[in-house]
Each structure stands twice: as structure tokens, then as C-alpha cells.
Amino acid sequence: MISARDMMYTTAHAEIRAGELAKQIGNFGKARVCARRGCFFAISHWLEYNPNKNWGDSAISMLTHLQEEESIPKNIREAAERLTTKVDQNFETGIDNDPLRDAETIIEYFLDKNNLKEI
């Protein structure tokens, strides 16, 4: 039987793959949405282990709260900040980053079995 963690891991990475496909055809907006959605699945699962955290029920809300959580490593908080930075009409933020790599960093952190405990 597949665990809830493994299911979320698979679902989150399916979003990354969808984002990669979108990026290949030049749909950078969709790639960014897929990156955020992948984070949503990972963070939602982690929040089940941290019921004292009320980070909302949307990817943007969760990523915003994540930026303020000092117990989370700085590189993870910085990735969340880049994913919530507003984009221009060309889906550019002015920051040299790849939202899909930022999302992978966040997903790996939140679904790491060592991090699935209450903080």
C-alpha cells in the first residue's frame, strides 16, 4: 500500500513534470503555476504534522507563511519568496531563477521523512 507521503511526493513531482512540459513550449506562466501547485501538495502534507500552523489553504498563502517561518532553512524560505514574487506581462520577475527548481527544493524539504514531525 502506498503511503500518504509517497502519494504526495508523486503528485508534487507530477506538477513539476507538467511545468517542464509547459516551459518547453514557452508557457512560462503555466510552468510557474505548476511549480506553486507542487509546493502546495508538499506543504499541505507537512502541515498535517504541524497542526499548530495555520498557513491557509492556497499555495500562495502557504508560500507566504513559509517565508516568515524562522525554523525553516533560509534557502527554502528564499525559494518561497521567489515563487511569490510578482511577474510582469512576460512572466518575468527580474530575478534570475527557475521556479521549477525552487519548487523541487521546497518539495524535497517538506516531504523529507526527517522533516515530517511537529516543530
SVG drawing of the C-alpha trace seen along z (x, -y; Angstrom):
<svg xmlns="http://www.w3.org/2000/svg" viewBox="-8 -44 28 46">
<polyline fill="none" stroke="black" stroke-width="0.4" points="0.0,0.0 1.3,-3.4 1.8,-5.9 0.2,-9.3 3.7,-10.8 4.6,-8.8 1.4,-9.8 2.0,-13.5 5.6,-13.1 4.4,-11.6 1.6,-14.2 4.0,-17.1 6.6,-15.8 3.8,-15.3 3.3,-19.0 7.0,-19.6 6.9,-17.4 3.8,-19.3 5.6,-22.5 8.7,-21.3 6.4,-20.5 4.8,-23.9 8.2,-25.6 9.3,-23.6 6.5,-25.1 7.1,-28.6 4.2,-28.7 6.2,-30.1 3.0,-31.2 1.7,-27.7 5.2,-26.4 5.1,-28.8 1.6,-27.7 2.7,-24.1 5.7,-24.9 3.4,-26.5 0.9,-23.7 3.6,-21.1 4.7,-23.1 1.0,-23.1 0.9,-19.3 4.2,-19.0 3.4,-21.8 -0.1,-20.6 1.2,-17.1 3.8,-18.7 1.1,-20.8 -0.7,-17.6 2.2,-17.0 2.2,-20.6 -1.5,-21.3 -0.5,-24.4 0.5,-26.1 -2.4,-27.9 -0.9,-28.7 -4.2,-28.8 -5.4,-26.6 -3.8,-28.0 -0.3,-27.7 0.3,-31.4 -0.8,-31.6 1.4,-28.7 4.4,-30.0 3.9,-33.4 3.8,-32.0 6.7,-29.8 8.9,-32.9 8.2,-34.0 9.0,-30.7 12.4,-31.1 12.6,-27.4 12.8,-26.6 16.2,-26.8 16.9,-30.1 17.3,-28.6 13.8,-27.1 12.4,-30.5 14.2,-32.3 12.8,-29.8 9.3,-30.5 9.9,-34.2 11.0,-33.9 7.9,-31.8 5.6,-34.5 7.4,-37.5 5.1,-39.2 5.7,-38.7 5.4,-41.1 3.4,-40.5 6.2,-38.3 6.0,-36.2 9.4,-37.5 10.3,-38.5 13.6,-40.3 15.2,-37.6 17.4,-35.0 15.7,-31.8 13.9,-28.8 10.6,-28.4 10.6,-24.6 13.9,-24.2 12.8,-26.3 9.7,-24.2 11.7,-21.0 13.8,-22.4 10.7,-23.1 9.1,-19.7 12.2,-17.8 12.4,-19.6 8.8,-19.3 8.5,-15.7 11.8,-14.6 10.8,-11.9 13.1,-13.6 11.0,-16.8 7.7,-15.2 7.4,-15.8 5.9,-18.6 8.1,-21.7"/>
</svg>
